[in-house]
């Protein structure tokens, strides 16, 4: 049996309009959506879908129910298949009865409640706090009106360490709930608890049902750090899945056809102020494949809007890498670069909505940006550079889902390299399931990335698996290690694979999880590495680096203890009379420093 608490949580994360709209042509009519009923023949629409109530009802045949019921009736799914389908869409795994924490659902409800109360508190502070003028003047200076601030629920966290805590934490249970929801920071070592957000413009982050699930806070002082502060991961907030402004975009635009991904919360609000109300932003993380898949479930086109400098180009390329696995026929991804010296906010204020949207229409398609980026520094008039382009492009194209779009990429690569389609497919293996060429694309700075050791091993301890899982999830943590750390890892046979992964990232300079895994596709290690990559470390993105270093320290400590144990065993086997004074001293020191069971 599937626990009811799990079903309730899946439905709470599901937007019924997202489920029904691809199957039934819906039109926004007031607060609801309407269309022709799919369950009986009719000429005028009597089928109504309520996004607020997450419920559908037909005034003609009285068919009604939730998203779950719709899938069972329309798609003829059985109950479990419908639950599994919805769960997969929102990143949840169907548990069995014994795996469920009965109190988890109630805790989530309490967290939603306290987050909404926090949002109300911040909105009230923006209206009435004695120091509100700083926040109000800042927003006016960015060209925002009171109406747009209201629509996005903007607020103000005043200066001070305990404003929110004093307002909402009347009991110890309230205080703990505020900690669990990410609104308070708890420091047990110093016995201090205080407001996480202080002297900041507050942006409530809302899910598709309009519930507040987290906050982003922007400083008012240009020199203060960090510029943006986000809520930590909580039972109701997973930043790798959420998009700021998505709820507001769906409310503002009657029928969404496109989403524009910008870099900051303020850009989202400012663009909406000037008529471009279909913008979203990731929450302090790079755009992930999960983000892109979610957007493509809602709209057929996504436009990434980045600054026109080198940093913007790098961010766009990372977004492209994570978009490739999500591309399907009928989906479109484009890239728009804002002129240097501007951001989307300043550009639309300077040019206006019409010119800005014209830039969006003329933005660069994914395939154009893909080949332009990979061809930088290459002379495609030479056979050597055409081969280099092929080596760069093939492992990336291999990650695209089968379909017309993938065929078009292969065809374009064929035209640029001068090889006909069949010869290209045969030469590169794109016509069959084979691993990509050894090593990552040359553009990542690696001249030769052959495996460092022919005796690689994946016989990792649980702590070693944990470190490898973090590295595969966020490869840039490898840059926290230097050559001396690598030397220590190399000295331990069962950690040579981990050392090799670290060295690969060092050489690649700009590795994504997709590229790192694709390097090992088709090798005996791929299955195990993929399993580790899919493990959820249950940590927020900003906690992974510290956890990786802590895990490495523990691994090296364990290794040091093991080495000392071996020395003790070796010296203990020798007769005492044969030990040199140095060996006796070493034996005594090691025995003192190793914990005794």
C-alpha positions as a printed NumPy array, in Angstrom:
array([[  0.   ,   0.   ,   0.   ],
       [  1.089,   3.559,  -0.679],
       [  0.817,   5.641,   2.502],
       [ -1.804,   8.38 ,   2.372],
       [  0.69 ,  10.911,   3.746],
       [  2.888,  10.337,   0.692],
       [ -0.036,  10.729,  -1.729],
       [ -1.039,  13.972,  -0.015],
       [  2.508,  15.327,  -0.332],
       [  2.751,  14.386,  -4.022],
       [ -0.541,  16.144,  -4.748],
       [  0.569,  19.194,  -2.755],
       [  3.638,  19.509,  -5.017],
       [  1.684,  18.91 ,  -8.238],
       [  0.014,  21.621, -10.298],
       [ -3.138,  20.143, -11.787],
       [ -3.027,  22.585, -14.731],
       [  0.39 ,  21.176, -15.717],
       [ -1.143,  17.702, -15.816],
       [ -4.346,  18.52 , -17.694],
       [ -3.212,  21.258, -20.118],
       [ -1.071,  18.978, -22.356],
       [ -4.118,  16.698, -22.725],
       [ -6.974,  19.231, -22.891],
       [ -6.869,  22.683, -24.535],
       [ -7.479,  25.068, -21.637],
       [ -8.118,  28.804, -21.611],
       [ -7.699,  31.074, -18.599],
       [-11.098,  32.413, -17.563],
       [-10.939,  34.493, -14.406],
       [ -9.445,  32.498, -11.541],
       [ -9.892,  29.142, -13.323],
       [ -9.061,  27.438, -16.616],
       [-11.775,  26.071, -18.868],
       [-12.08 ,  23.866, -21.945],
       [-14.098,  21.163, -23.66 ],
       [-14.688,  18.227, -21.354],
       [-12.594,  15.183, -22.325],
       [-15.12 ,  12.799, -20.739],
       [-18.184,  13.574, -22.879],
       [-18.962,  15.185, -26.222],
       [-19.797,  18.88 , -26.09 ],
       [-19.587,  21.961, -28.309],
       [-19.262,  24.654, -25.647],
       [-16.772,  24.37 , -22.754],
       [-18.146,  23.238, -19.418],
       [-14.931,  21.699, -18.054],
       [-13.321,  23.869, -15.34 ],
       [ -9.926,  23.455, -13.66 ],
       [ -9.163,  25.332, -10.441],
       [ -5.477,  26.001,  -9.868],
       [ -6.175,  27.289,  -6.36 ],
       [ -8.192,  24.257,  -5.287],
       [ -6.216,  21.793,  -7.454],
       [ -9.483,  20.304,  -8.627],
       [-11.382,  19.838, -11.901],
       [-15.147,  19.734, -12.434],
       [-17.409,  19.375, -15.464],
       [-20.751,  21.167, -15.247],
       [-22.073,  18.912, -18.032],
       [-21.26 ,  15.35 , -16.933],
       [-20.189,  16.112, -13.332],
       [-16.779,  14.461, -13.762],
       [-14.493,  15.766, -11.009],
       [-11.385,  15.047,  -9.02 ],
       [ -7.693,  15.709,  -8.434],
       [ -4.738,  15.319, -10.79 ],
       [ -4.504,  11.704,  -9.636],
       [ -8.124,  10.992, -10.553],
       [ -7.693,  12.707, -13.933],
       [ -4.769,  10.452, -14.891],
       [ -6.721,   7.365, -13.862],
       [ -9.79 ,   8.393, -15.888],
       [ -8.194,  10.055, -18.922],
       [ -4.948,   8.063, -19.362],
       [ -6.512,   4.842, -18.035],
       [ -3.713,   4.449, -15.496],
       [ -4.143,   2.207, -12.501],
       [ -3.858,   3.853,  -9.106],
       [ -0.229,   2.959,  -8.396],
       [  0.962,   3.923, -11.899],
       [ -0.728,   7.326, -11.555],
       [  0.908,   7.941,  -8.165],
       [  4.31 ,   6.857,  -9.517],
       [  3.906,   9.146, -12.548],
       [  3.119,  12.188, -10.394],
       [  5.845,  11.315,  -7.876],
       [  8.472,  11.03 , -10.601],
       [  7.521,  14.487, -11.916],
       [  8.168,  16.123,  -8.55 ],
       [ 11.327,  14.167,  -7.728],
       [  9.851,  11.797,  -5.14 ],
       [ 10.135,   8.022,  -4.802],
       [  7.118,   5.958,  -3.83 ],
       [  7.784,   4.389,  -0.414],
       [  6.121,   1.47 ,   1.263],
       [  4.05 ,   1.753,   4.424],
       [  6.979,   1.043,   6.744],
       [  9.192,   3.786,   5.306],
       [  6.895,   6.674,   6.191],
       [  7.364,   9.   ,   9.111],
       [  3.787,   9.54 ,  10.231],
       [  4.556,  12.971,  11.606],
       [  6.359,  14.248,   8.496],
       [  3.216,  15.514,   6.799],
       [  2.121,  17.47 ,   9.866],
       [  5.601,  18.984,  10.245],
       [  5.525,  20.144,   6.634],
       [  2.133,  21.76 ,   7.167],
       [  3.511,  23.583,  10.213],
       [  6.518,  24.774,   8.224],
       [  4.288,  26.116,   5.426],
       [  2.281,  27.96 ,   8.068],
       [  5.264,  29.593,   9.786],
       [  6.785,  30.594,   6.43 ],
       [  3.547,  32.341,   5.457],
       [  3.518,  34.139,   8.803],
       [  7.129,  35.198,   8.17 ],
       [  6.15 ,  36.552,   4.75 ],
       [  3.329,  38.56 ,   6.357],
       [  5.772,  39.91 ,   8.947],
       [  8.243,  41.094,   6.287],
       [  5.501,  42.704,   4.202],
       [  4.276,  44.55 ,   7.292],
       [  7.799,  45.77 ,   8.069],
       [  8.096,  47.23 ,   4.555],
       [  4.966,  49.269,   5.259],
       [  5.421,  50.311,   8.867],
       [  8.959,  49.841,  10.247],
       [ 10.685,  53.052,  11.331],
       [ 13.616,  52.316,   9.002],
       [ 11.465,  51.251,   6.07 ],
       [ 12.476,  54.329,   4.022],
       [ 15.835,  52.747,   3.108],
       [ 14.076,  49.744,   1.623],
       [ 11.312,  51.748,  -0.05 ],
       [ 13.784,  54.202,  -1.597],
       [ 15.902,  51.344,  -2.879],
       [ 12.918,  49.711,  -4.595],
       [ 11.76 ,  53.034,  -6.06 ],
       [ 15.298,  53.648,  -7.264],
       [ 15.097,  50.376,  -9.181],
       [ 11.896,  51.613, -10.821],
       [  9.473,  49.331,  -8.971],
       [  5.935,  50.365,  -8.109],
       [  3.883,  49.458,  -5.085],
       [  1.715,  47.219,  -7.258],
       [  4.597,  45.078,  -8.475],
       [  5.986,  44.826,  -4.923],
       [  2.539,  43.638,  -3.82 ],
       [  2.241,  41.075,  -6.629],
       [  5.601,  39.531,  -5.749],
       [  5.015,  39.835,  -1.996],
       [  8.182,  41.842,  -1.387],
       [  9.046,  42.638,   2.209],
       [ 11.735,  44.012,   4.482],
       [ 13.785,  42.294,   7.184],
       [ 14.766,  45.183,   9.494],
       [ 18.153,  45.481,  11.218],
       [ 18.521,  43.553,  14.449],
       [ 19.18 ,  39.988,  15.544],
       [ 15.783,  38.838,  16.77 ],
       [ 12.903,  40.787,  15.197],
       [ 11.241,  37.759,  13.626],
       [ 12.032,  35.53 ,  16.593],
       [ 10.356,  37.936,  19.031],
       [  7.296,  38.146,  16.788],
       [  6.714,  34.466,  16.063],
       [  8.603,  32.401,  18.675],
       [  6.305,  32.596,  21.683],
       [  7.187,  29.031,  22.768],
       [ 10.189,  26.706,  22.421],
       [  8.18 ,  24.699,  19.888],
       [  7.702,  27.867,  17.796],
       [ 11.411,  28.587,  18.026],
       [ 12.281,  25.081,  16.822],
       [  9.796,  25.381,  13.964],
       [ 11.451,  28.622,  12.841],
       [ 14.825,  26.855,  12.923],
       [ 13.452,  23.898,  10.925],
       [ 11.961,  26.27 ,   8.347],
       [ 15.302,  28.055,   7.889],
       [ 14.117,  31.381,   9.296],
       [ 16.378,  31.259,  12.362],
       [ 20.04 ,  30.328,  12.57 ],
       [ 20.875,  28.109,  15.52 ],
       [ 24.421,  27.989,  16.881],
       [ 24.467,  25.453,  19.75 ],
       [ 28.214,  25.888,  20.359],
       [ 27.718,  29.539,  21.255],
       [ 24.204,  28.949,  22.598],
       [ 22.839,  31.58 ,  20.212],
       [ 19.769,  31.663,  18.003],
       [ 19.058,  34.646,  15.76 ],
       [ 17.188,  35.783,  12.651],
       [ 18.788,  34.499,   9.452],
       [ 17.701,  37.571,   7.454],
       [ 18.606,  41.055,   8.724],
       [ 18.445,  44.442,   6.968],
       [ 17.498,  42.982,   3.586],
       [ 14.822,  43.274,   0.907],
       [ 12.898,  40.014,   1.152],
       [ 11.721,  37.996,  -1.837],
       [  9.335,  35.178,  -0.908],
       [  9.886,  32.065,  -3.01 ],
       [  6.574,  30.39 ,  -3.788],
       [  5.703,  27.001,  -5.183],
       [  3.228,  26.54 ,  -8.029],
       [  0.347,  26.577,  -5.574],
       [  1.42 ,  29.962,  -4.23 ],
       [  2.66 ,  28.669,  -0.876],
       [  5.747,  30.373,   0.549],
       [  8.486,  27.741,   0.74 ],
       [ 11.603,  29.873,   1.269],
       [ 13.089,  33.374,   0.977],
       [ 15.821,  35.229,  -0.809],
       [ 17.179,  38.359,   0.838],
       [ 19.083,  41.168,  -0.931],
       [ 21.327,  43.594,   0.924],
       [ 20.649,  47.325,   0.835],
       [ 24.27 ,  48.285,   1.358],
       [ 26.201,  47.728,  -1.87 ],
       [ 29.329,  46.718,   0.086],
       [ 27.605,  44.162,   2.327],
       [ 28.142,  40.453,   1.733],
       [ 26.677,  38.188,   0.614],
       [ 24.664,  40.201,  -1.893],
       [ 21.913,  37.573,  -1.904],
       [ 21.18 ,  35.212,   0.965],
       [ 18.856,  32.251,   0.424],
       [ 16.983,  29.998,   2.792],
       [ 18.704,  26.666,   3.45 ],
       [ 17.22 ,  23.373,   2.296],
       [ 14.21 ,  22.341,   4.378],
       [ 11.535,  19.624,   4.19 ],
       [  9.523,  21.909,   1.851],
       [ 12.34 ,  23.625,  -0.081],
       [ 14.86 ,  22.026,  -2.439],
       [ 16.683,  24.756,  -4.318],
       [ 17.84 ,  22.444,  -7.103],
       [ 14.221,  22.021,  -8.203],
       [ 12.614,  25.406,  -7.587],
       [ 12.53 ,  28.53 ,  -9.767],
       [ 11.889,  32.003,  -8.432],
       [  9.044,  33.756, -10.238],
       [  7.455,  30.67 , -11.793],
       [  4.277,  30.995,  -9.728],
       [  4.038,  34.72 , -10.537],
       [  4.682,  34.11 , -14.252],
       [  1.799,  31.659, -14.433],
       [ -0.498,  34.162, -12.745],
       [  0.554,  37.144, -14.87 ],
       [  0.569,  35.528, -18.322],
       [ -2.675,  34.015, -19.528],
       [ -1.023,  31.385, -21.692],
       [  2.69 ,  30.864, -21.213],
       [  4.611,  30.022, -24.373],
       [  8.116,  30.94 , -23.219],
       [ 10.157,  31.305, -20.035],
       [ 13.216,  33.539, -19.767],
       [ 15.88 ,  32.514, -17.243],
       [ 17.722,  35.476, -15.724],
       [ 20.331,  35.573, -12.983],
       [ 18.737,  37.568, -10.145],
       [ 15.47 ,  37.98 ,  -8.282],
       [ 15.486,  41.717,  -8.94 ],
       [ 15.786,  41.069, -12.686],
       [ 12.65 ,  38.904, -12.536],
       [ 10.643,  41.579, -10.73 ],
       [ 11.973,  44.486, -12.83 ],
       [ 11.222,  42.723, -16.119],
       [  7.698,  41.95 , -14.914],
       [  7.33 ,  45.641, -14.038],
       [  8.05 ,  46.478, -17.694],
       [  5.696,  43.938, -19.221],
       [  7.953,  40.873, -19.543],
       [  6.174,  38.808, -16.924],
       [  7.459,  35.373, -17.89 ],
       [ 10.919,  35.441, -16.306],
       [ 12.344,  33.099, -13.67 ],
       [ 15.63 ,  32.761, -11.797],
       [ 17.42 ,  29.827, -10.212],
       [ 17.974,  30.037,  -6.48 ],
       [ 21.675,  30.672,  -6.064],
       [ 22.622,  27.617,  -8.132],
       [ 23.436,  26.995, -11.772],
       [ 20.57 ,  25.914, -14.014],
       [ 20.218,  22.157, -13.62 ],
       [ 18.786,  19.532, -15.947],
       [ 15.923,  19.167, -13.469],
       [ 15.194,  22.907, -13.767],
       [ 15.112,  22.644, -17.565],
       [ 12.921,  19.541, -17.576],
       [ 10.485,  21.307, -15.277],
       [ 10.305,  24.359, -17.536],
       [  9.814,  22.232, -20.657],
       [  6.845,  20.571, -18.976],
       [  5.24 ,  24.025, -18.815],
       [  6.422,  25.809, -21.983],
       [  7.933,  24.73 , -25.318],
       [ 10.66 ,  27.41 , -25.307],
       [ 13.245,  28.501, -22.736],
       [ 15.498,  31.513, -23.313],
       [ 18.604,  31.887, -21.151],
       [ 19.48 ,  35.548, -20.649],
       [ 23.043,  36.245, -19.483],
       [ 25.484,  39.123, -19.34 ],
       [ 27.592,  39.582, -22.454],
       [ 30.947,  39.23 , -20.662],
       [ 33.131,  36.134, -20.208],
       [ 31.358,  35.162, -16.984],
       [ 27.998,  35.319, -18.758],
       [ 29.298,  33.176, -21.603],
       [ 30.613,  30.576, -19.152],
       [ 27.291,  30.537, -17.297],
       [ 25.443,  30.109, -20.59 ],
       [ 27.669,  27.185, -21.584],
       [ 27.033,  25.437, -18.268],
       [ 23.308,  25.974, -18.807],
       [ 23.613,  24.48 , -22.287],
       [ 25.405,  21.385, -20.953],
       [ 22.578,  20.774, -18.504],
       [ 19.946,  21.492, -21.154],
       [ 21.173,  18.889, -23.649],
       [ 19.864,  15.836, -21.728],
       [ 16.456,  17.545, -21.358],
       [ 16.001,  18.425, -25.039],
       [ 13.067,  16.747, -26.754],
       [ 11.508,  17.22 , -30.151],
       [  9.162,  20.191, -29.923],
       [ 11.285,  21.936, -27.286],
       [ 13.467,  24.955, -28.   ],
       [ 16.308,  26.49 , -25.997],
       [ 17.822,  29.852, -26.948],
       [ 20.538,  32.128, -25.583],
       [ 20.407,  35.917, -25.352],
       [ 23.404,  37.959, -24.243],
       [ 22.879,  41.414, -22.744],
       [ 25.345,  44.094, -23.974],
       [ 28.321,  44.617, -21.66 ],
       [ 27.658,  47.204, -19.001],
       [ 23.956,  46.346, -18.822],
       [ 21.85 ,  43.767, -17.063],
       [ 18.279,  42.79 , -18.03 ],
       [ 16.877,  45.354, -15.592],
       [ 18.86 ,  48.309, -16.961],
       [ 18.44 ,  47.164, -20.578],
       [ 14.648,  47.046, -20.52 ],
       [ 14.481,  50.417, -18.767],
       [ 16.695,  51.837, -21.5  ],
       [ 15.05 ,  50.178, -24.516],
       [ 11.523,  49.294, -23.386],
       [  9.497,  46.097, -23.628],
       [  9.141,  45.917, -27.42 ],
       [ 12.866,  46.118, -28.195],
       [ 13.705,  43.752, -25.352],
       [ 11.253,  41.137, -26.618],
       [ 12.611,  41.624, -30.129],
       [ 16.04 ,  40.69 , -28.75 ],
       [ 14.477,  37.546, -27.272],
       [ 13.007,  36.587, -30.647],
       [ 16.383,  37.094, -32.347],
       [ 18.347,  35.237, -29.659],
       [ 20.791,  32.488, -30.568],
       [ 19.485,  28.946, -30.942],
       [ 21.019,  26.127, -28.932],
       [ 22.696,  24.457, -31.906],
       [ 24.197,  27.758, -33.081],
       [ 25.634,  28.506, -29.634],
       [ 26.747,  24.879, -29.26 ],
       [ 28.873,  24.836, -32.405],
       [ 30.038,  28.442, -32.06 ],
       [ 31.37 ,  27.75 , -28.569],
       [ 33.036,  24.447, -29.518],
       [ 34.591,  26.004, -32.643],
       [ 36.289,  28.87 , -30.798],
       [ 39.998,  28.856, -31.634],
       [ 39.583,  26.229, -34.367],
       [ 40.201,  26.633, -38.077],
       [ 37.625,  24.389, -39.703],
       [ 39.462,  24.698, -43.007],
       [ 41.999,  22.2  , -41.623],
       [ 41.379,  18.471, -41.188],
       [ 43.019,  18.515, -37.756],
       [ 40.65 ,  21.139, -36.346],
       [ 37.601,  19.502, -37.918],
       [ 38.62 ,  16.309, -36.129],
       [ 39.066,  18.305, -32.926],
       [ 35.549,  19.698, -33.271],
       [ 34.188,  16.198, -33.732],
       [ 36.024,  14.988, -30.631],
       [ 34.514,  17.816, -28.59 ],
       [ 30.993,  17.51 , -29.932],
       [ 30.398,  13.763, -30.056],
       [ 30.305,  12.972, -26.308],
       [ 27.92 ,  15.89 , -25.777],
       [ 25.601,  14.946, -28.63 ],
       [ 25.585,  11.388, -27.259],
       [ 23.773,  12.714, -24.178],
       [ 20.85 ,  14.093, -26.207],
       [ 17.699,  11.981, -26.267],
       [ 16.975,  10.087, -29.458],
       [ 14.854,  12.078, -31.886],
       [ 14.839,  14.63 , -34.664],
       [ 16.821,  17.22 , -32.679],
       [ 19.673,  14.794, -32.109],
       [ 19.656,  13.887, -35.795],
       [ 19.853,  17.586, -36.716],
       [ 22.87 ,  18.085, -34.427],
       [ 24.595,  15.11 , -36.03 ],
       [ 23.731,  16.46 , -39.482],
       [ 25.187,  19.88 , -38.625],
       [ 28.343,  18.259, -37.275],
       [ 28.521,  16.311, -40.533],
       [ 28.365,  19.531, -42.546],
       [ 31.032,  21.239, -40.442],
       [ 33.46 ,  18.306, -40.531],
       [ 32.868,  17.454, -44.189],
       [ 32.009,  13.814, -43.423],
       [ 28.778,  12.42 , -44.815],
       [ 26.23 ,  11.338, -42.233],
       [ 26.819,   7.589, -42.45 ],
       [ 30.616,   7.866, -42.274],
       [ 30.337,  10.272, -39.345],
       [ 27.958,   7.948, -37.499],
       [ 30.23 ,   5.   , -38.085],
       [ 33.429,   6.816, -37.211],
       [ 32.131,   8.325, -33.972],
       [ 29.823,   5.601, -32.744],
       [ 26.796,   7.884, -32.626],
       [ 24.887,   5.147, -34.422],
       [ 25.194,   2.759, -31.476],
       [ 25.541,   2.667, -27.714],
       [ 29.272,   3.103, -27.191],
       [ 31.291,   5.167, -24.752],
       [ 32.524,   8.615, -25.759],
       [ 36.183,   8.991, -26.756],
       [ 38.733,   8.725, -23.95 ],
       [ 39.124,  11.975, -22.104],
       [ 36.936,  15.066, -22.067],
       [ 36.741,  17.604, -24.902],
       [ 40.054,  19.35 , -25.545],
       [ 38.494,  22.685, -24.775],
       [ 38.635,  21.821, -21.097],
       [ 42.402,  22.056, -21.163],
       [ 43.37 ,  18.389, -21.003],
       [ 46.081,  17.245, -23.4  ],
       [ 46.015,  13.648, -22.222],
       [ 43.59 ,  12.294, -19.713],
       [ 44.321,   8.594, -19.874],
       [ 43.529,   6.788, -16.619],
       [ 46.207,   7.436, -14.047],
       [ 46.348,   3.847, -12.866],
       [ 45.454,   0.583, -14.604],
       [ 44.552,  -0.852, -11.2  ],
       [ 41.64 ,   1.451, -10.408],
       [ 39.279,   0.115,  -7.807],
       [ 35.788,   0.987,  -6.698],
       [ 36.024,  -1.098,  -3.52 ],
       [ 35.278,   1.957,  -1.389],
       [ 34.377,   2.111,   2.263],
       [ 31.07 ,   3.781,   3.102],
       [ 32.89 ,   7.013,   3.906],
       [ 34.791,   6.758,   0.611],
       [ 31.519,   6.284,  -1.257],
       [ 30.141,   9.375,   0.474],
       [ 33.108,  11.517,  -0.679],
       [ 32.851,  10.176,  -4.231],
       [ 29.093,  10.821,  -4.291],
       [ 29.638,  14.475,  -3.337],
       [ 32.367,  14.888,  -5.96 ],
       [ 30.146,  13.435,  -8.695],
       [ 27.291,  15.685,  -7.633],
       [ 29.396,  18.873,  -7.443],
       [ 32.713,  18.335,  -9.279],
       [ 34.194,  21.727,  -8.36 ],
       [ 34.773,  20.52 ,  -4.772],
       [ 37.815,  18.758,  -6.268],
       [ 39.459,  22.179,  -6.567],
       [ 39.651,  22.31 ,  -2.776],
       [ 42.399,  19.659,  -2.91 ],
       [ 46.005,  20.336,  -3.854],
       [ 48.823,  18.076,  -5.067],
       [ 49.807,  17.024,  -1.552],
       [ 46.24 ,  15.861,  -0.88 ],
       [ 46.272,  13.935,  -4.158],
       [ 49.543,  12.274,  -3.216],
       [ 47.933,  10.998,  -0.01 ],
       [ 44.976,   9.603,  -1.934],
       [ 47.251,   8.014,  -4.544],
       [ 49.059,   6.163,  -1.767],
       [ 45.926,   4.209,  -0.866],
       [ 44.965,   1.63 ,  -3.533],
       [ 41.227,   1.625,  -2.873],
       [ 41.114,   5.424,  -3.267],
       [ 42.907,   5.654,  -6.6  ],
       [ 39.628,   6.083,  -8.47 ],
       [ 38.696,   9.004,  -6.231],
       [ 42.141,  10.505,  -6.867],
       [ 41.648,  10.017, -10.597],
       [ 38.281,  11.808, -10.495],
       [ 39.858,  14.729,  -8.62 ],
       [ 42.718,  14.916, -11.118],
       [ 40.262,  14.81 , -14.051],
       [ 38.399,  17.826, -12.668],
       [ 41.691,  19.694, -12.11 ],
       [ 42.638,  19.153, -15.741],
       [ 39.169,  19.825, -17.12 ],
       [ 38.934,  23.22 , -15.352],
       [ 35.183,  23.49 , -16.008],
       [ 33.642,  20.052, -15.509],
       [ 29.952,  19.397, -15.105],
       [ 28.546,  16.211, -13.531],
       [ 27.363,  15.155, -16.985],
       [ 30.83 ,  15.465, -18.544],
       [ 32.509,  13.763, -15.612],
       [ 30.221,  10.746, -15.852],
       [ 30.331,  10.62 , -19.638],
       [ 34.124,  10.206, -19.448],
       [ 33.557,   6.786, -17.863],
       [ 30.573,   5.684, -19.945],
       [ 31.169,   2.184, -21.297],
       [ 33.889,   1.386, -18.745],
       [ 33.47 ,  -1.226, -15.981],
       [ 33.192,   1.635, -13.487],
       [ 30.3  ,   3.521, -15.064],
       [ 27.443,   1.689, -13.363],
       [ 28.875,   2.113,  -9.89 ],
       [ 29.811,   5.751, -10.489],
       [ 26.305,   6.486, -11.758],
       [ 24.856,   4.851,  -8.634],
       [ 27.022,   7.063,  -6.442],
       [ 26.134,  10.148,  -8.5  ],
       [ 22.445,   9.476,  -7.936],
       [ 22.813,   9.197,  -4.17 ],
       [ 21.283,  12.145,  -2.331],
       [ 23.76 ,  13.388,   0.305],
       [ 20.828,  15.125,   2.064],
       [ 22.755,  18.393,   2.125],
       [ 22.165,  21.775,   0.568],
       [ 24.423,  22.869,  -2.275],
       [ 26.352,  25.276,  -0.074],
       [ 27.082,  22.536,   2.489],
       [ 28.647,  20.06 ,   0.067],
       [ 32.133,  21.611,  -0.022],
       [ 32.561,  21.565,   3.764],
       [ 31.145,  18.04 ,   3.974],
       [ 33.573,  16.87 ,   1.256],
       [ 36.581,  18.278,   3.124],
       [ 35.401,  16.842,   6.433],
       [ 34.951,  13.442,   4.808],
       [ 38.429,  13.583,   3.258],
       [ 39.949,  14.491,   6.621],
       [ 38.221,  11.515,   8.208],
       [ 39.382,   9.229,   5.399],
       [ 42.991,  10.369,   5.796],
       [ 42.803,  10.012,   9.574],
       [ 41.501,   6.47 ,   9.161],
       [ 44.274,   5.727,   6.688],
       [ 46.889,   7.118,   9.079],
       [ 45.552,   4.878,  11.858],
       [ 45.623,   1.861,   9.562],
       [ 49.239,   2.551,   8.617],
       [ 50.223,   2.874,  12.253],
       [ 48.412,  -0.36 ,  13.074],
       [ 50.426,  -2.133,  10.363],
       [ 53.678,  -0.753,  11.796],
       [ 52.686,  -1.881,  15.301],
       [ 51.852,  -5.381,  14.031],
       [ 55.149,  -5.578,  12.144],
       [ 57.252,  -4.416,  15.097],
       [ 55.342,  -6.579,  17.579],
       [ 56.197,  -9.702,  15.567],
       [ 59.922,  -8.993,  15.97 ],
       [ 61.71 , -10.097,  19.171],
       [ 62.133,  -7.155,  21.554],
       [ 65.925,  -7.658,  21.561],
       [ 66.044,  -7.064,  17.796],
       [ 64.262,  -3.693,  17.94 ],
       [ 66.416,  -0.613,  17.513],
       [ 65.953,   2.296,  19.983],
       [ 64.165,   4.223,  17.224],
       [ 61.776,   1.348,  16.584],
       [ 61.035,   0.97 ,  20.3  ],
       [ 60.238,   4.669,  20.531],
       [ 58.034,   4.518,  17.424],
       [ 56.159,   1.516,  18.842],
       [ 55.551,   3.323,  22.128],
       [ 54.381,   6.514,  20.394],
       [ 52.029,   4.721,  18.041],
       [ 50.479,   2.695,  20.852],
       [ 49.849,   5.876,  22.85 ],
       [ 48.231,   7.668,  19.899],
       [ 45.926,   4.885,  18.699],
       [ 42.588,   4.578,  20.531],
       [ 42.218,   1.262,  22.289],
       [ 39.001,  -0.757,  21.929]])
